[in-house]
Amino acid sequence: RNNLIFNNRHLTSAEVVSKAIASAREWVTSQGVASRNLTPPIRPPPIATQGVCLIRTDAAWNETTKIAGLGWTIEESREVASYSRASRHVSSPLAAEGLALREAILKCRDRGISKIRCESDSAILVKAINNGKSLAGLYGILSDISSLAFFFDSITFNWISRERNTVADCLAKQIFGDPEAADIVFTCGADIIAVGINVTHQVVMTADDRDKLASSNGKLGQYLCKILDLYYSYHLDAYEIKGVYLHDPTTIIAAFLPSLFTYTEGVVRVQTDGITRGLTLLYNNQKRFEEETEWSDKPSVKVAVTVDAPAVLKLIMDRLMES
């Protein structure tokens, strides 16, 4: 366009393509190592725990809608504050994890906190930050985190297991996909047992359990071992555990063997608008209101609190080995 306006010269298609390729090569060359690495790596010296604020983050991601649920907690002076929000146009679950961490760090900066310890159950994200490496689709997010780190006197990034991150995990996995439908289901009066992932994460099939299935005579058990390699590899890479969480089997067992679980009862509602859209709330009926509220005259549901994990795992193993 500039050649046409200032030089009255028309470029051919071949000249345009050649110029574009040359410019692209020049840009890539000028980036050097910085295009692949985030420098410098964030490796601050160890700090004492006194006066350090602990933040834990997690995220959930809907592949269809590209909406992510971000959750994080901030523990300061033995007081814990919980936060969650939805984020749109998120490209991957790993990007969602990065966004959750960035939001938590921003909140700490805005609150004037000077020393923080960041904990996430995404091993890939933590390693990338500590090694100063970029990841596909996360360059901007990781660059933001690296820049934000300079606002603090001390900051560390650490991996923790999913079991130690259940609060942030639940915040992230609030029902952000279709809260209207969820609220209707919870208040329809049906006989509902809700089993959250804070319960199902207590039931793990280890690598040793898989070996037992492989050596058994159960056809279903042997078949399951063959198709679980990818799932085991994912859990090892993402959570650094040699096992898999048994979400669906545990939930099914709660339906026909409820005695293996403990429960609380109350009205469950799902927030359908505002910044808390998707937030799932339990009212345990212990407090009475004189006036009529959104909780009044709503049916109660049973919500699982704990599970006899060894008994549930044994039941699943026995069925598979006898199949």
C-alpha positions in Angstrom: 0.0 0.0 0.0 2.8 2.4 0.9 4.5 1.7 -2.5 1.3 2.5 -4.3 0.6 5.7 -2.4 4.1 7.2 -2.2 5.9 5.6 -5.1 3.0 4.9 -7.5 4.3 1.4 -7.8 2.1 -1.8 -8.0 3.6 -4.9 -6.5 3.0 -8.3 -8.1 1.6 -11.2 -6.0 5.0 -12.9 -6.1 6.7 -9.8 -4.7 4.1 -9.5 -1.9 4.7 -13.1 -0.8 8.5 -12.8 -1.0 8.4 -9.6 1.1 6.1 -11.3 3.7 8.4 -14.3 4.0 11.5 -12.1 4.4 9.8 -10.0 7.0 8.7 -13.1 8.9 12.2 -14.5 8.9 13.6 -11.2 10.1 11.1 -11.1 13.0 11.9 -14.7 14.1 15.6 -14.0 13.9 15.3 -10.9 16.0 13.4 -12.8 18.8 16.3 -15.1 19.5 16.1 -17.1 22.6 13.6 -14.8 24.1 10.9 -16.2 21.8 11.2 -19.6 23.5 12.1 -18.8 27.0 10.8 -16.5 29.7 13.8 -14.9 31.3 14.9 -14.8 34.0 13.5 -17.9 35.6 11.6 -17.2 38.8 13.9 -18.9 41.4 13.9 -16.7 44.5 15.7 -17.9 47.7 13.8 -19.9 50.2 11.8 -17.9 52.7 10.5 -18.5 56.1 6.8 -19.3 56.5 6.2 -16.5 59.0 4.6 -13.5 57.3 4.1 -15.4 54.0 0.7 -15.5 52.4 -0.3 -18.9 51.0 -2.4 -19.0 47.8 -3.7 -22.1 46.1 -5.2 -22.1 42.7 -7.1 -24.4 40.3 -9.2 -24.3 37.2 -11.9 -26.2 35.2 -12.4 -25.9 31.5 -15.3 -26.6 29.1 -13.9 -27.7 25.8 -17.2 -27.0 24.0 -17.9 -23.5 25.3 -14.2 -22.6 25.9 -15.3 -21.2 29.3 -13.0 -21.8 32.2 -13.9 -21.7 35.9 -11.0 -20.1 38.0 -10.7 -20.7 41.7 -8.2 -19.6 44.3 -7.8 -19.2 48.0 -5.7 -16.7 49.9 -4.6 -17.6 53.4 -3.2 -14.8 55.5 -2.8 -14.7 59.3 -4.8 -17.9 59.6 -7.8 -16.3 57.7 -8.7 -17.9 54.4 -10.5 -15.9 51.6 -12.0 -17.8 48.7 -12.5 -16.4 45.2 -13.8 -17.7 41.9 -14.8 -16.3 38.5 -15.5 -17.5 35.0 -13.3 -16.6 32.0 -14.4 -16.9 28.4 -12.4 -17.7 25.2 -9.9 -19.9 27.0 -8.0 -22.1 24.6 -6.9 -25.1 26.8 -7.1 -26.5 30.4 -3.5 -25.5 30.9 -4.3 -21.9 29.9 -7.1 -22.0 32.5 -4.6 -23.1 35.2 -2.3 -20.2 34.2 -5.2 -17.7 34.3 -6.3 -18.8 37.8 -2.7 -18.4 39.1 -2.4 -14.9 37.4 -5.8 -13.8 39.0 -4.6 -14.9 42.4 -1.3 -13.1 42.1 -3.1 -9.9 40.9 -5.5 -10.1 43.9 -2.5 -10.4 46.3 -0.8 -7.4 44.6 -4.0 -5.3 44.9 -4.3 -6.3 48.6 -0.7 -5.1 49.2 0.6 -8.5 50.2 4.4 -8.6 50.0 5.3 -12.2 50.4 3.4 -15.1 48.8 3.8 -18.8 48.3 1.9 -20.0 45.2 0.6 -23.6 45.1 -1.0 -25.3 42.1 -1.7 -29.0 41.3 -0.6 -28.4 37.7 2.9 -29.8 37.6 3.4 -28.6 34.0 2.6 -25.0 34.8 4.8 -24.9 37.9 7.8 -26.4 36.1 7.4 -24.0 33.2 7.4 -21.0 35.6 10.3 -22.1 37.8 12.4 -23.0 34.7 11.6 -19.9 32.8 10.2 -21.8 29.9 7.3 -20.8 27.6 4.5 -23.1 26.6 2.4 -23.2 23.5 -0.5 -20.8 23.9 0.6 -19.6 27.3 3.4 -17.1 26.4 1.3 -14.0 27.4 0.0 -15.5 30.6 3.5 -16.7 31.7 5.0 -13.4 30.8 2.4 -11.6 33.0 3.1 -13.9 35.9 6.8 -13.3 35.5 6.3 -9.5 35.4 3.9 -9.6 38.4 6.6 -11.4 40.5 8.6 -8.3 40.7 5.9 -6.6 42.8 6.6 -8.9 45.7 9.5 -9.0 48.2 9.3 -12.8 47.9 7.4 -15.2 45.8 7.7 -19.0 45.2 5.8 -21.5 43.0 5.2 -25.0 44.2 3.3 -28.1 43.1 0.9 -29.8 45.4 -1.3 -32.9 45.0 -4.9 -32.6 44.1 -5.9 -33.9 47.5 -4.3 -30.9 49.2 -6.0 -28.5 46.8 -9.6 -29.5 47.2 -10.9 -26.1 48.2 -9.6 -24.3 45.1 -10.5 -27.3 43.0 -14.2 -27.1 44.2 -14.2 -23.3 43.6 -13.0 -23.8 40.1 -15.4 -26.6 39.3 -18.5 -24.8 40.4 -21.3 -25.5 37.9 -20.4 -22.7 35.4 -21.7 -24.5 32.3 -25.4 -24.4 32.8 -26.2 -23.1 36.3 -29.9 -22.5 35.5 -30.4 -26.2 34.7 -28.4 -27.2 37.8 -30.5 -25.1 40.1 -33.7 -26.5 38.6 -32.5 -30.1 39.2 -31.4 -29.4 42.8 -34.7 -27.8 43.7 -37.1 -30.1 41.8 -37.8 -32.4 44.7 -36.2 -35.6 43.3 -34.3 -38.0 45.5 -30.8 -36.6 44.8 -27.4 -37.7 46.2 -24.7 -35.2 45.3 -21.1 -36.6 45.2 -18.5 -34.0 44.6 -15.0 -34.4 43.3 -13.7 -33.6 46.8 -15.1 -37.1 47.7 -14.2 -39.0 44.5 -10.6 -37.8 44.7 -10.3 -39.9 47.8 -10.7 -43.1 45.7 -7.6 -43.9 43.7 -6.7 -47.0 41.6 -2.9 -47.3 41.8 -0.5 -48.8 39.4 -0.3 -51.9 41.7 -4.1 -52.2 41.5 -3.8 -52.1 37.7 -1.2 -54.9 37.8 -3.6 -57.0 39.8 -6.3 -56.6 37.2 -3.9 -57.5 34.4 -3.0 -60.8 36.1 -6.6 -61.7 37.0 -9.0 -63.8 35.0 -11.5 -61.1 34.6 -12.0 -60.2 31.0 -13.3 -56.7 31.7 -10.4 -56.1 34.1 -7.8 -57.1 31.5 -9.5 -55.0 28.9 -9.6 -52.0 31.2 -5.8 -52.3 31.8 -5.2 -52.1 28.1 -7.2 -48.9 27.6 -6.0 -47.0 30.8 -2.4 -46.4 29.7 -3.2 -42.9 28.5 -5.2 -42.0 31.6 -2.4 -43.2 33.9 0.2 -41.3 31.9 -2.0 -38.1 32.1 -2.3 -38.4 35.9 1.5 -39.0 36.3 2.3 -35.9 34.1 -0.4 -33.6 35.5 -0.5 -34.7 39.2 2.7 -36.8 39.6 0.7 -39.7 41.1 0.9 -43.3 40.0 -2.8 -43.9 39.9 -6.1 -42.6 38.6 -9.1 -41.0 40.3 -12.3 -43.2 40.1 -14.9 -40.4 39.7 -17.8 -42.2 37.9 -17.5 -45.6 39.6 -17.5 -43.9 43.0 -20.6 -41.9 42.2 -22.4 -45.0 40.9 -21.6 -46.9 44.1 -23.1 -44.1 46.2 -26.4 -44.8 44.4 -26.7 -48.4 45.5 -24.4 -48.6 48.5 -24.9 -45.3 50.3 -23.8 -46.9 53.6 -20.2 -46.5 52.3 -20.5 -42.7 52.5 -21.4 -40.1 55.1 -23.7 -37.3 54.2 -25.1 -33.9 55.2 -28.5 -32.7 54.1 -29.8 -29.3 53.1 -31.1 -27.1 50.3 -28.7 -26.7 47.4 -29.0 -23.7 45.2 -26.9 -22.5 42.2 -26.2 -18.8 41.6 -27.4 -18.0 38.1 -26.1 -14.4 37.5 -23.5 -11.9 38.6 -19.8 -12.5 39.3 -20.7 -15.6 41.4 -22.6 -17.3 38.5 -22.2 -21.0 38.9 -21.5 -20.9 42.6 -23.1 -23.9 44.4 -24.4 -23.2 47.9 -25.6 -25.5 50.6 -28.1 -24.3 53.3 -28.1 -26.9 56.1 -31.4 -25.7 57.6 -29.8 -24.9 61.0 -30.7 -21.2 60.8 -34.3 -20.2 60.6 -35.5 -17.1 58.8 -38.7 -15.2 59.8 -39.2 -13.8 56.4 -39.6 -15.8 53.1 -36.3 -16.2 51.2 -35.1 -17.9 48.1 -34.3 -20.9 50.3 -37.8 -21.2 51.8 -40.0 -24.3 51.0 -37.2 -25.8 48.9 -36.6 -29.6 49.2 -33.4 -30.9 50.7 -30.8 -33.1 49.0 -28.1 -35.4 50.4 -24.5 -34.3 49.8 -21.7 -36.8 50.3 -19.0 -35.6 52.8 -16.7 -38.7 53.2 -16.2 -42.1 51.6 -14.9 -45.4 52.8 -12.3 -45.4 50.0 -10.7 -48.8 50.7 -14.2 -50.5 50.6 -15.2 -48.7 47.4 -11.9 -49.6 45.7 -12.2 -53.2 46.8 -15.7 -53.5 45.5 -14.6 -52.1 42.1 -11.6 -54.4 42.0 -13.6 -57.5 42.9 -16.2 -56.9 40.3 -13.6 -56.4 37.6 -11.5 -59.4 38.5 -14.6 -61.6 38.6 -16.0 -60.4 35.3 
